[in-house]
Amino acid sequence: MDAENVWKASTGEGISVAVIDTGVSETPALRGRVESGKDFAGVPGGPLNDYHSHGTTMAELIVGSGRAGLKGLAPGAKVISFRVGLGKTFRSRKSSGIPDAIRAAADSDARIISMSFTGEYLRPSEKKAVEYAQSKGKLLFAGVGNDAQTKNFVGYPAAYPNVVGVSAADKTGKVAKFSEFGEYVDLAAPGLGIPRWCDNTFRSYCDEGGGGTSAATAIASASAALVWAKHPDWTANQVLRVLIDTAGRDWPKDEPSDYLGYGLIRPARNVVKGQGKPGPADVDPITNEKTTGAGSDGGDSAPDASASASAPAAPTRPATKEAPDGEKGSAAERSPEDDDGGSLPWPVLGGLAAVLAIGGGAFAAMRARRRA
């Protein structure tokens, strides 16, 4: 990603990213870079008290200073923490607070909403909250999930039309084996062997089990912050269009992969080299349809379902599951543990130099066109 040159052109300054997660604790690397949003987890503490360590890791990947910890991809940006209930502790509850957190983030100063979690149920209240965020001009990212080798369910919130679904790639550009696939994958980002906080004591980083589509989502969100800081007058549609235009791929842009979407995100191509055309402010770059409200969302309907006889046969996927609001388990199955994939032995400290170098791979993974 040519991070050192990227930071000469843009650090994300002036852009806030809402991190909806387990909370964000102010580690040395996050000092002065995190603001308190709202708490919907209903456990002791607040938005700046991470009960798991997942949200703090995501925040460091986005805005970390590198001081006694990770250096994020957009170190000049700010994070606003919105804490929700994720993981086993909350599975007996009827609500995780995610819909309310999305609405609160939409009403905040954040331009980008980062959601590093996934679940197999479509929830009406969550879908409406995403639509509300789109109407407020926000750009939303979510991980597609890490169950490709088992059930490979349709993951939400990534599968909602107004959310950019992010898959995980390794350092050669291949899709990670655990990264879920389907027509809702829009972009890919590094997601293997990335350091993470081991637990909520914040005493040490672990290099095992780090990454997954969680980390990929954080890095994609940081990439959007870099581009938006460089072009503060752009809308979310324009930022997303440039991210798509400049993504690394070796297949036609109009034939997105079910595994890597439009390709591996490459912010340097825009902020350093000036590549990518923003296009119309009020047109969704994925559907080419007009958007409502502020006209700056990342999607207004399902991705292009066009197919070709020459394309590889698409894998069969289970049907979408809709869970009525209030149904037990319909919200709290979202779990940070479920969204952390396996890792490779990379250096733990010293910033994200190894991670940020990703991007020149061959993209040798199997590709399939999106389908209806």
N, C-alpha and C positions, 0 to 999 in steps of 0.2 A: 504493500500500500504506500510505500515511499513516505512514511510518516514524518520524518524529519523535514522534508521539503513541504509536505502538506501543512505542517505547523507554521511555516514561514508565511503561508498564504491565508490560513484560517485555523483557529483553535476552537471554534464554536462559540466564541465570545458573543454575548448578547442573546443567546438562545437558551431556553429552559426546557428540560426534558422531564416529564412526569414519569416516575418509576412506580408502577403499581405492583407491589410485591410484599415481602414479609417485614417491611420496614427498612430503614437505612440508618445504621449507627455511624456516628462521626469518627471514623478512624483518622490517623494522621494524614493519610492520602486524600481524605475527603474534607479536611478542616476548611471551613469557609466556602465550601462548594455545594452544600446541601441545605435546602429549606424545608421546613415542616409543612406538609399539606394537611391531610385529615386522616384520622384513624377509623377503620371500619372492622378491625379484627376483634375488638371486644375482649382483649386480654391486657394485663397490666403493661404500662408503658405508653408509647405513642408512636407517631410516624418516625421519630428519630431513635427508636429503640427496636432493633432487629431481633426478633425472637428465634431466628433460624440461622442467619448469616447469608442467606441467598440474595436478598435484596441489596445488601451492602456490597457483595461481590459485583452485582450487576452495575451498581452506581460507580464503583471504581473502574470498571471496564469502560464506562462512558466518560467520566470526568476526573478520575483519579489523577493526583498531582505527581505520583511517583515517590512522594516523601514517605519512607518506611513502608512502602507498599506498591501497588500497581499504578502505572501511568495509563490513563484512559486514552481513547482515540480522540476525544474532544475535550481536552483539559481546560479549555477556557469557558466551557458551557457551565450551566448550573443544573442541579437535579432537584426536583420537588418530590418528596416522598409521600406516597399514599399507601397506608398499610392495610392489608386485607388478610383474611384467614385462609392459609394454604397449608396442605399437608395433613398427616394422619390425625393430628390433634383436633382438627376442625371437621372431620368427616361425619360426625354425628349431628352437626348443625344443619339447619334448613337453608341457611344463606351464608355465603362467604364474604358478602359486602362488595363483591366485584362490580355489579352494576352501579351502585352508589359511588364507588371510587372512580369509575370511568366518567360519570357525570361531574363529579367534583373536579377531576383533572381537566375536563372540557371547559369548566368555568374558571380555571386558573390561568396564569400567564404562560403556561407551558405551550409550546407549539407542537411538541412531539410527545406521544404517549407510548411508553415502552412496557410491554406485558410479557414477561418471561415465564409463562406458565401455560398449561393446556389441559383440556378435559374433553370427554367424548360426547357431552350433551350440548345441544343447542338450547339456550334458555331465552324465552321471549323478552324478559326484562333486560338481559344483557345485550341482546341484539338491538333493542330500542336505545339503550345507553350509547352503544357504538354509533348508531345513526345520529344521535344527538351530538356526539363529539365531532362527527363529520360535518354537521351543520354549523359548527362553531369554527370550522377551518383547521382542525387538527389533523396531523399525520400519525396514524396508529400502526405500530408494529407488534407482532406476537410470534412466538415460537410455534412451529408446527408439531412438535412433540418428538419423543425418542423411543417409540414403540414399533418401529418399522419391522423389527425382527420377530415380533410376536403378533399382536392383534392389528397394528397399523390402523387405528380408528381415524375418523375424520375429526380433527382437533379444533376446538374453539378456545379462545376467540379468533384464532388465525383464519378460520374458514368463513367468518362473516365477510360479506362483500366489501365492507369499508375498512378492512384491516389488511395490512401487508403481511402475508405469511412468510416466515423466514426459516429456511432449512440450514443445516450445518454441513460445512465442507472441511476437508483436511488440508494440509499444507501443499498438496499437489493439485488441489482444485477438485478432487473427487468428493462426491456426496458421502457423508458418514454412513456407515452401515445401519446405525440406529435411527437416523433421521427419517421421519415419516415423509411419505410422498403422496402426491395427488394433485388435482387441478388447482388447489388453493395455495400451492407453493409459488411465491412471486419472486423472491430473491434469495440468495444464499450468502453466508458470511462464515468466517472462521469459527469452528465449534469443537475442536479436538485439542486435548492437552493444554487447556488454559487454566492457569492457577485460580484457586478459589479459597475462600476462608473455610477452614475445616469445620468450625462450629461457632456458636454465638459468644464464645469467650474471646474471640479475635486475638488469639495468641500466636497462631501460625497459619501458613498457607499449606494447602495440599495439592499435589500434582497428580493424584489419582482420582478418577471420577469427575474431573473438572471439564467444564465446557458444555456440550450439548446445544440444543437449539435455544436454550436460555442465553448462553453467552453470545451466540450468533445474533440473537435479537438485540442485545445491548450494543453490539458492535455496529449493527445496521442502524440503530437509532442514533449512535454517535456519528456515523457517516452522514446521516441526514442533517445533523446539527452543523457539521462542517460546511456542507453545501449551503444551508440556509443562512448561516452567518456571513458567508461570502456574498450572498444575494438576498438581503433581508426583505426586499420588496416582493419576492416571489411568493406564490401561494403553495400550499401543500401539493397540489396537482403538478406544479412546475418542478418542485424539488424531486418528487417521485419520478417524473418523466425523465429528468436528467440522470437520476440514479439508474433507471432502466436503460437509457441510451448508452451509458458509459460502463455498464456491468461487463465483466469478463466472461466471454462465452465463445465457443467455436461452432455454434449452430445459428440459424437465422433468428433474428430478433422476434419475428412474428410467429415463431414456432416454439413457445416456451416449454421448458422441460417440466415434467411432473416431479423431478428430483431436485433441480437447481433453479427452477423458474426461468427468469430472464438472465440469470447468470450470477457470478460472484461480485458483490458490491465493490466498487473501485472509486472512492471519492477523489483520489488524486487526479484522475483524468479530467475532472471538472475544475477543482479549486486550484490546481497547478497548471494544467494544460489548456483549460478553457473549453474542453470538449463538452458536447451535449447541448441540445436545444430545448429551452424550457417550454416552448409552445404556448397554447392558450391557457389562460389562468383558470378557466371554469370548466375544463374538459378533463375527465378521468383518463389518464394515460393507459390504463389497462382495458377499459371498455369503450373508450372514445365517445362516451356519453356525457351530456351536460350534468354538472353536479349542482346540488342545491345549497342554500345558505351562503356561507363564505366562499364556496366554490373551491375549496382547497383540500379536499380529502384524497385518500389514496385509493378509493374504489367506490363505485355507486351501485354496482350489480356484479353478478358472477363473472369470472374471467372468461375471455374469449374461448368458446367451445369448438372452434373450427378444427377439422381433422383432415388427414390425408391418407390415402391408401398406402402410401409408402412409409408411413410412420410405424414404429414398433407397436405391437398390441399393448394396450394399456392394462395394467394389473387391475383385477377386480377388487373393488373396495366395498366394505360394509355400508349399509344404508345409514343416512344421518339419523341420529337419535334426538328426539325433542323431549325435553323434560319440563313439564309445567312448573311454574314458579311455586316454591314451597314444597316440592317433592323431595323427600329425604335423599340426600346424595346427589342432587342435581347441580349443586354448586360446589360443594366442598371436596369433590374429587380432584379439583385443580391442585396440583402438588408440585412444589419445587423439587422434591426428591425424584419425582417421576420425570423431570425435565432436565436432568443432569446425566449426560452420556458418559461413556468410557473415554479414556484419555490416553495420550502417548506421553512418554517421559520427556517433557520439555523443562527448561529452567523455570524455577518458581518465582524468584525475585528479580529485581533489576528492570521492572517495567514490562511493557508488552512488545518488546522489540521483535521477538520471535513470531508472535501472533501477527503483528502489523506487517511483517514481511510477506505474508501470504498474499497470493493474488496472481501469480504468473503461471499457474498450473495448467495442465493439459485438458482438464475437464473430460476425462475419459469415461465418466460414469454413463450408464445406460440412460437414454433419453426417450421420453414419450411425449407426444403432443397432449395438450389439455383436451378434455372431452366433456360432453354434456353429462 
